[in-house]
Amino acid sequence: MVNDILRCMALLLPSVLLPASAVELTAAAGSTGQGHATARLGVSQAWNVRWFETNTGHLTGYWDAGYTYWEGGKESAGVHSISFAPVFVYQFHGVRFQPFVELGIGLALFSSSRVADRVVGSSFNFEDRIGVGVRLGERHTLGLRAIHYSNAGLSHPNDGVESYSLYYTYTF
C-alpha cells in the first residue's frame, strides 16, 4: 500500500508545479445512493498544461476545493464536508461545445463519521470522482458527476457514501 501511495504521489507531483489559470465557481445539487439530498459549492483553478494533444482532444486538469452539505437520515442530522482534489480532464475539441470526461482522487474531512444512514468510520476520507460534461463557450460548463467517499479501510466500519449530482460551473 505504501508503494501505491508513493507511485500516486510521483504521478501527481508534476501537476503541483504547473502554473494555474482561470478561477471557476461550481454549484451542484444531487443525491446520495440512499436518496438523501446533497448540495456542493466548489472553487477550482485550471492547469495551464495540455498532455497527449491529438486531433480529437487533450488531457488537462484542475485543482478543486469544495464544501458539501449532506442531508441527514433517520439516524443522523445534516453533515458538512470539505474536500480537495486534483482532477484530470480529457477535453474533446469543439468550437461551441466541448465535451469532456473527468477523473480525480482527493481528500475529504467530514463533520461526523455518520453521513445520513451510512457509517463511514472516520471523519477523514478519500474522494474518488468520475464525471462527464460539456463546456459551453468560454465561461459555462454543465456536467454530471459521481463522487465516492470512504476511508479506504483505515478505520471500521467503512460503509462509504456517494453523491450523484448535476453541476454548473462559471469561469471568471
N, C-alpha and C positions, 0 to 999 in steps of 0.2 A: 504494500500500500504506500509506503514512503517513497519508493521508486516511482510509482504512478504520479504522486503529488509533485515530485521533483521534475518529471517529464512535462507535466502540465504547466508548471511554473516556467520552465525553459521555453515552452511554446508561446506563453503569454508575455514574457519579459520584453521582447522587441516592441510589442504594442504599447507598453508603458512609456517607452522612449520616443514614440511617434508624436509629432505635433498634432494638435486637435484643431477643429474648425468650428462651425456654427453651433450655437446652443439651441436645443429643442425642448419644448414642453409637451408632455403627454398626459392625457386623461383617458382612463379606461374604466369600463363598467363590465362586471362579469359575475360568475357564479362558481362555487366550489363544486366538486364532483358529487357532493351530498345535497346540492341545491340551495346553499346559503349565499347571499349576495356578497360581492367584493367590490371595492372601489379603490382605484390606484391613481396617484399623481406621481409623475416622474420628470426628471430633468436628465437630458443626455447631451453628449458632445461627440460629434462625428470625428473620426480619424481622417486626417489628410493623407491617405495612402490607398493605393489600389494594387492588389496582387492578382496574378493569373488573368490579366486582361485579354479578352478574346473578342470576336465579333458579336458574341452572344451576351457577354456581360463581364463582371469583375467581382472579386472578393474585396470587401472593405469591412468596416465595423464602427462601433461607438462604445463609449463608456455610458453606463446607465445607473442612476441612483433613484430610488423610489420609496414612496410611502404607500402602504396598503392598509385599508380598513377591512376587517373580516367580520361579517355579521355573526352574532352569537347563535348558538344552537340551544337545544333543550338543556344542556348541561353546562353552558358557559355564557358569559357576557361577550360583547364585542372585543376583538383583539386587534392590536396595531402591530405592523411590522415595517422595518426599514431594510432596504437591500441595496447592494452594489454589485454590478457585474460588467465584465467586458462582453460584448455581443458581436459575433461575426455575422456579416450580411453578404449574401450573394445577390448582387443587384443586376437585373437584366436591363439591357439597353432599350431605350424608347425615347420618344420625343415628348409627348404629353403625359403618357402613363408609363411608369417604370415599376413593374412587379419585382418582388424580392422574396427571399427566404432568409430567416434569421435563426441563429442558434447561439446560446450563451450558457455559461455556468458561473454562478456568483455566490455571494454570502448574504445571509439574512439574519436579522435579530428580531425576535417576536416578544411581545409584552407578556406572553403566557406560553406555557408548554401545551396548552389545550386550545385548539382552534376549532370553533363550532363544536361538533361532536367527535372530533379526531384528537388523539393524544400524540403529539409529535415528539415527546420525550425530553425536549430541552428547548430553551429559548433560542439557542444558536442552531441555525440550519443552513443547508446548501440550497441554492436555487438553480434549477435546470429549466431552460426555456427553449421553446421552438415556436416559430411564428411565420406567417405569410402576410403579405400586404402589397400595397401599391402606392407609389409616390405620385401625387397629382401636381405636376408643375414643380416649382422650386420650394414651396412653403408648406404644402399639406400632404399628410400621409394617413391612410386608413389601413387597419390591419386586424388580424385575428391572432391571438396568442394563447398558448397553453404553458403555464408555469407550474412546476412541481417543486415542493419544498419537503426536505427530510434531513435528518441529522446523519445520514449515511451509516447508521448503526453505531454511532459513537455513544449513544445512550438509549435506554429502553424504557417504555415501548417506542417504536419508531413507525407509527402508522403513516406519517406523511400526509400532505394535503395538496390539492391542486386548485388553481384558479384558471378558468377559461374565460377569456374576455375579448371584447371588441374595443379597439382603441383608436384615438385620433391624436396626431402629433402635428404641432405647428413649429416651423423652423424660423428662427429670427435671423 
